[in-house]
C-alpha cells in the first residue's frame, strides 16, 4: 500500500470511520482504491451510541426551516445539505434496506429504531464496492515527504495516498474515539482551528441539597425555556449537577455564550406554557377552602412534583402569599446556570476547522489533496437529526470533491 507507482487506480485514504468518513468512502469508491482508517477496534462507535435510544437519522420539517437550524454555519453547509437533503437521506437508507418513518415531532427514524442494522448494511455495501477497512490505526500526521503516518499495534506505518479525507470528529465522547487529538496535527501545517466548546450539553446549577437528594433524575415535562430572545417548548431533566435534556440542548449555544460573556446565564422557565399569565393569576385567586397550598397549585395549575420543587427552590417565599406574584413566578422562573458540563459529556461540539480554511469542495486550502468533513468543521446544530444530516452531507460533498480533484489531477 506504500508503493503507488504500479497502481492502476489512485489510492484514497479516509481517516475516520464515522458517518462522514463512510459516506466519503462510498462516493470515492468508483474513482479510487479506497482505504478507511480508524483508531478504534471497530467503526461507527459514536454513531452506534447516538442510536442507543432510537436512531434519529434526519428531520422532516420544511427544508428552508431545516436550513436555519445551522445558524452561522449555514453558508458553509447549505450547498452540501441541498445536494443531500433529508429526503435523499431516507432514500439512501432505503437502498440499504432500512425503511424509515416520520415521528410526531418531525424527526425521522428507522422503523427498527436501531443503528446497528444500518451500520452493518452500510459496511457490507462499502465492502462490495471494494473499500478496505483498517482498525486500530491512529493518525499521527504526515512524514516529511507527505505520507500519512499511523500508529498501530504492530508498529507505526506510513501510507502514500493520492488524496486524503479527514473525518475524525469533534472532541466529545473521547472514549469512543472522537477526542480532538488531530487539532495539533493540523495546526502544525498552518490550518486554523477554532477552539472546541461543548454543544448540546448540560449546565451546572447550584441546587440545594434537598432538590439534589429528592429530584435528581426527574423529568420536567411540557415547559417553555427561554434565553436571549429564543424560546423552546419541550422537556428537560433535573440532575444532581444542574439541567440537561432536549429543550436545554436546543438553547445550549446562547446559554454557553452568555456564560462566556457574563460568567453566568439565566434560563427562564414557563412551567405552564398553555395558560397565559392573567388566566393563571385568576385561577390561583380562587378560594382554597380546606386545600393546602400544594393541593391548590396541583389542582388549579398542574404544579406538583419536580415543578413544585423548582418553584420553591427559586421563588421568593413572599410570592406564595400573593396569587398574582405566584402566577408570575410560575410563568417566569429564572434558573441561574453557572457553567457548561465538561466537553467530554457533550453530545456534540462547536468549533473546529475554520470555514476560511476550506474551498467550496471542502479541500483544505493549505493542504492540496486533503479534504475534511463532519464534526471536524466549525459548525453546530441542535439534536433532532440535524447533526447526522450535516455529517452525511459534508462527507458526501468531500468525497465528491476528492473524486473531482483526482480526475483533474
N, C-alpha and C positions, 0 to 999 in steps of 0.2 A: 504493500500500500504506500510505502515511502517513495517508490520509483514511479514517476508519472510518464517517463519517456516513451513507453511502449503501449500506453493505454489507448484504446480506440475511442473511448469517451472521456470527457473531462471528469475529474473527481470533485464532488461537492461534499463538504463536511458541515453537518448540522450539529451544533454544540448545545445540548439541552433537549431532553426528551419529554417535555410537557406539550400541551396543546399547540402552542405557537410553533415549536420545533417540528412536531409531527406533521402539522399542516404544511409547513415549508418543504419538508422532505417529500411529501406526496406530490407537490407541484413541480418539484425538480426532477422527479424520477424519470420522466420521459426525455430529459435533456442530458442528464449526467448520471454517473455512478455515485449513488448517494450513500453516505455512511453517517449514522446518527450516534452521537456520543453522550453519555450521561454519567455523572459521578456516582449515582446511587445504584444499588443492586438490581433495580427494576425501573421501568418507565412510568411516567404519569403519576407519581406518588401524591403530589398536592392535588392533582386532578381527581384522584380517587377519594381523597379526604373531602374535597368540595362536594362530592355527591353522596357523602355518607348518609345524610338525612333526606336525600332526594336530589338528583342532578338537575339544577336549573340551567338549561343549556343556552337559552336566549330569552328575549321578551317580545311579546306580540302586539305591543301598542303601536299607534300610528308612527310611521317611520320618522317623520320630521320631529315628533316629540322624542322619539328614541335618540336621535342625534344630539338633542340638548343635554342629555344625561352625562355627556363627556366634557362639559364645561369648557375651560380654556383650551383643552387639547382637541376640541372638535376640528379645528382647521387641519391639524396634522392627521387625524384619524378618518375624517369624512370620506376621502376617496376610497380607502380600503373598505370602510363599512358599506359604502354604496355598491362596491364590487362584490361584497359577500354579505348580503342582508340577512336579517333573521329568517326570512322565508327561504333563502338559499341554504342556511344552516339546517333547517328542517329537511330540505330535500337531500342534502349531503348525508344527514343521519339516516334518512330512509334508504339511501343507496347502500348503507352499511347494514341494513336490516333492522334498524332501530326506529320504530314508529314513535311519534311524539304527540302530545296534546297540549292545549292551551288551558291553563287553570283560571279560576275565577279572578285572580289578581292580574291576569295578562301574561304571567310567566309561562315559559314553555318547558315541559319536562318530557323525558322518555316515558312511555307507557309503563315500563318496568321500574321506573324511578331510580335505577341504579346506574353507576358509571362503568362498572366492570364489564358488562356485555358490550358496551360501545367501544371501550378501550381494546378489548380482545379482538373485536371485529376490525377495528382500525389498524392495529398492529399486523393482523393477518393480511389485510389488504395491502399494506405497505410492503410486507414481505413478498407478496405475489408480484409486486411491481419491481422487485429487485433491490429494495432498500436493505442495507445491512446494519445491524444494531450492535452497539458496544456498550456494555455496562461497566461500572467501576472505573471510568476514565474521567479523571478530574482535570479540567483545563487549567493550564499553567501559563498561558500567554503564547508568545512566539519566540522562536530562536532568532539569532542574528540574521539568518538567511530567510526568515519569513515562514518557516514551518510551524505548524501548531504543535505545542508541547502538551503532553498529557501525563499525569501521574496515575499509575495503575498498580495493582497488587504485584504483578510480575516484574515491575521496574518501569521507569519512565520510558515513553516512546514519543516519536515525532511523526507527524503526518503532513505531507506536502499536498495541499489542496489547491485546486484551481479557483474555487470560490468557497466562501465560508458564510454560514448564517449562524449568528449568535442568538440563542433563545434561552437564556439562563435564569429568567425570572427576576423578581424583585428581592426583597430582604425579609419577607415574613415567612413564618414556619420554617426556620433554618434546618430543623431536624428532618425535613422532607427534601432537603437539597436546595431550597430557594433561600440562599444566605447572603447574597450581595457580594460574595467574595471576588467577583470579577471587576469591581469598581477600580481597584488599584491597577489591574492589568490594562484597562483602557486608559486610565489617567496617565500611565507610563508612555503611551503613544500619543498623548495630547488631546484625548477626547474628553470634553466637558460633561461631567455627570452631576446633576442636581442632587444634593444630599437626600437620602431617603427619610420619609416620615410615615408614621402609621396612617393608614386609611381604612375605612370600615372597621373602626376599632371601638373598644370600650373606653370609659373615662373613670377617673377616681373621684369619689365624692366623700367628704368627711362625715360619714354616718355616725349616729350614736351607737353605743353598744347594744341597746335594746333593738334597734332596727336590724343591725347585723345578725343578732342572735335569733330573731324571730321571723325575719322576712327575706334573708339571703336566699336567692334562687326563685323568688316569687315573680311570676309574670304580671306585668301591668297591662291590662287589655284595653283596647279601644280608647286611646287618648290621642291628643294632638300635641306634638312637640314643636317648639319654635325657637329659632336663633337667627339673628342678623337678617330679619325680614323673610326668612324661609320657614315654611311650616310643613310638617309631615304628620299624617294621621296613621296610626298603627299601634304596634305593641313594643314593649321593651321589657328587660329583666333587671330586677334589683340584685346586685351581687354583694358579696362581703366588702368589696373594694369600691363599688360605685354602681355604674349602669352599663348595660350593653344590650344588643339586640337590634333587629332590623330598622326600627324607627330611629334609633340613636345612630346607627351606621350611616343612614341617609343624610344626616346632618354633621357627620364627622369632620368634613372639610372646614365649614365655617366655625365649628366649635374648636377645632385644633388651631385654626388661625387666630381666634380670639385669645386662646391661652398663650400662644406665642407672642401676641401683641400686648396683652394686658396682664398676663400672669394668671388669669383665671377666665372662665366663661360662664355665662348664665344661660341655662336651658330652661325655657318656660314651658310648664305643663298645663294643659287644659284637661282636667280629669273628667269633664262631662261635655265633650265637643258637640253633642247633639241637642244640648239645651242652652239657649242663649242666657246671657247674664241676668237680664231683667226677669225672665220667667223663673230662673233658678232662685233668685232672691225672693220672689213672690211665693214660690213653693216652700222655701225654707222658713218663711214668715208665718206659715200656718201653725196654729196652736199644737204643741207637742203632746198635751194631755199627760198621760202617765208614761209616755215613751221616754226612754233615756235619749240623750243627745246622739249616741251611737246608733240606736234604732231609728231615730228621726232622720239621720243622714242616709242610712241604708234604704229606708222606705221612700223618702222624698227625692233623693238624688242618686241612689245606687252607689253610694260611697261606703265601702266596708273593706275589710281585709287589708291588703297592702296599700290600697288607695287611701284608706283612712289613716294608716300608719304614716304615709308620706305627708298627708295634710297636718298631722300632729307634729311630725318631725320638723317641718319647715315654717309653719304659720305662727304668727304671734298669738299667744294664748287669748288675748282680748278679742280676737276675731270670732271666737266660738260663742261669744255673748251677743253678737250683732249679726242677724241674718244677712244684711247687705255686705258686711265685711267678710263673712264666711263664704258667701257666694263668690265674691271677688277672689278670695284665696283659692277656691276650688278651680276657678277659671284661669287664674294667673299665678300658678305656683312655681316660684323660681328655685331651681336647683343650682348650686354652685359647683362647677366642675374644676378641679384643681390641676389635673394633668391627664394626658392620654395614658392608656395602658402601654406596656413595653412593645416595641416594634415586633418582636418575635411572636406576640399574641395576635397581631393584627391580621385580618382576613387578607388584606392587600396593602400595597404601599403606594404613596405618592413619591415623586422624584424618579431619577433615572437619567438615561441619556437625553440630553437637551435636544429638542426638535431642530435647532440650528445646526446640529452635527450630522443631520441626515438629509439625503436628497429625496426626491419625490418617490423613489423606489425603495426607500429605507436602507440605502447603502451609506456607510459612514464616509463622510467627505474626506476624512484624513486617513482612511484605510481602504484603498481601492480594492474592490472584490470582496469586501467584508460587509455583510448586511446584519441588521438587528431587528428583533420583533418581540412582541408580547410585553410582559411587565418590566423588561429591561428599559423600556422607553418611559419618558416622563409624562405620565398621564394617570388619571384616577377616575373611577366611576363608582356609583353605588352598587350594592348587591342587587340581584334581580335578573341575572343573565347578561348584564352589560359587560362585566369583566371578561367572561369567557368569550363573548361575541367579539370583543376587540382583540383578544389574544388570537383567536382563529383567523380573524380578518387580516391582522397585520402579519401573521405567519404566512398566510396565503399570498399577500402582497409582496412580502420579502422573497418568497420562493419564486414568484413570477418575475420579480425584478432581477433576481440572481440568474434565472434561466435566460432572460433577455440579454443580460450583461455577458453571459458566456457566449451566446450566439454572435454578439457584436465583436467580442474579443477574438 
